[in-house]
Structures are given as C-alpha cells and as structure tokens.
Amino acid sequence: MLARNAESLYWIGRYVERADDIARILDVAVHQLLEEPTADPNRAARLVLAVLGFDPDASADWDVWSLAEYLAYDRDVTGSIADLISSARENARGAREVTSSEMWECLNSTYNGLSDAERRARRLGPHEYLAYVKNRAAMFAGLADATLSHDDGYRYLLVGRSVERVDMTVRMLLSRAGDRNSSPSWVSVLVSAGAHDTYLRTYRGLLDAENVVEFMVLDRLFPRSIFHALRVAEVNLAELEKRPSRVGEQSSALMMLGRARSSLEFLEPGRLLVDLESRLLDIQATCRAVSESIAADNFHISQYVAWADANARPTVQEVR
C-alpha cells in the first residue's frame, strides 16, 4: 500500500473517532449544565475544555452555547468537531482508491449535513448536532467494517481509531481522577463512553469508582476500554509489520503498545487506583509516542505527521 494512502486511512480513523468522542463528552456536559441550575457554567465549561486539551482565552466567560459554538460548530477552531469531520473528508477524498464508495459517501454527506444539523441545534439545543455526529460516526464505522477489505488499509484505519480511543478514554478518566469513590460524577464517564448500560449489567447496578475505573481500563470485552483498544491497536499493527524474527524483534511502536497492554494485563488486584493519575498520564504519553513512531516508520522518510498539540490536526514536522 502507498504510504500516502496508509497515512490517510490512519488519520481518518483518528479524526472520526475524536469527533465522535468530543460529541459524546460535550453532550453529557451540556445535559448536566442544563439540568443542574446550581452548576457554574464557566467552571464546568473550562473543565471540558481542559479535558479535551484546549487552552482558550483565560478572560472568556463560558456557558453552554459558547462551549458548543467553540467545540462543535466553529470550523475555524482547529480540533473542533466540524474541523475534524472536514479533515476526515479531505483525507478520504485523497484516498478514494483504497476506500469504498459507501465510506466516502458517508463522510461527504456527513460534512454536507453539518450546516443543517447546526441550524437545528441553534433552534432546539446542541444535542441535535451532537447526536447527528455520533450517529454518523457509528454509521461510518459500520460501513468500514462491512464494505472495506480487511487488509492493510483496514488495519491502518483500526490502529488510528484505537490509538485515538485510548487517548480520549484516558482524558475522560483523568477528569475524575481526584473525585470521591462514591461521587455521582463517575456516571458521566460511563455515559460519555456509551458504557453506562453495559456497566450496570456487568456490576449489577453497583456504582463505585473502583468498579468504574476497572471497567473502563481493564475490561476485555468492552470496545472502548483502554485495554481492549490497546489490544486492537497492537494486533493490527503486528499484522502490518509481517516481519518474522527469531528473536522477537519489533518496531518501537509495537513494543510500546505491548508494554502498555501488559502493564495493565498483569496488574496486581487492588492496585489500579494506586497512582491512577500517573498511570493514565503514562498511557497518554505512550499514545503520543506510538503515533509519532508509526508515522516515522510507515508514512514518510524525511517527514512525519503528528498532533501539533492535544487538540490540533496533524502538522508536518521535520524528523531530526
């Protein structure tokens, strides 16, 4: 596969996943702000922005509508939902020979439908726009699974999606790492990840921070858990390498993924909440290093693509 096509599929996976996750996080935050009259909108909005890696003007006064404008509708904000969908579409436009017609049509119609969704949201509330993005992201994932050959291109798409999913799940958990074990705010993590119903069935309705963290970090079956996403990224990257080695030689990206996965797989019982924040930050740093390593090894010889910061689209940087 051409490097430019592999790169496009990798970033399509990341862009769509990030747009989906921002929509999920923002939807929960908007509902909480609208349902809790005593909540401080400015403080809550700044928490959401910090979780997502944005650093807005310190003097700005935020509310539900300005938060939605900034994170969802504004196409001039790098890393907003509208910007991410646009970037995914442009990558798909340049890689038409390795994507299915249904995938392209989904991204193209999603992009073209953002204006109508925004108009509905301004009239009825941000949920209209955010639900539209979540539904279209789910449709795209289903079309990719059903209409794309499960070859190297599909694996690049899955690796990108999985790396981004790990990063965003870590962000959700970091936002609550200092909360009380019995704090109801842990429910927002589950709802943001679409995990609330599955969690309740798994733990029979018992809400406890340790159980929530265990589920979101270690669960082998839930697709948005950190362990599951790390494992998907590791398996697909190993398939992409296809280089037999009698001594188990691997790329640096694969080694980092394996190290992060094994650190969770063989974690002693009861140790997950100990130094949780530092553990999550280590995993987040691993995601950045893995992305840079994949780009350097697979996409370019003299240049690579990486996030300029936590929320930005990739920018070209010289390898030193």
Buried (B, 14 or more C-beta within 10 A) or exposed (E): BEEBBBBBBBBBBBBBBBBBBBBBBBBBBBBBBBEEEEEEBBEBBBEBBBBBBBEBEEEEEBEBBBBBBBBBBBEEBBBBBBBBBBBBBBBBEBBEEBBBEBBBEBBEEBBEBBEEBBEBBBEEBBBBBBBBBBEBBEBBBEBBEEEBEEEBBBBBBBBBBBBBBBBBBBBBBBBBBEBEEEBEEBBBBBBBBBBBEBBEEBBEEEBEBEBBBBBBBBBEEBBBBBBBBBBBBBBBBBBBBEEEEEEEEBBBBBBBBBEBBEBBEEBEEEEBBEEBEEBBBBBBEBBBBBBBBBBBBBBBEEEBBBBBEBBBBBEEEEEE
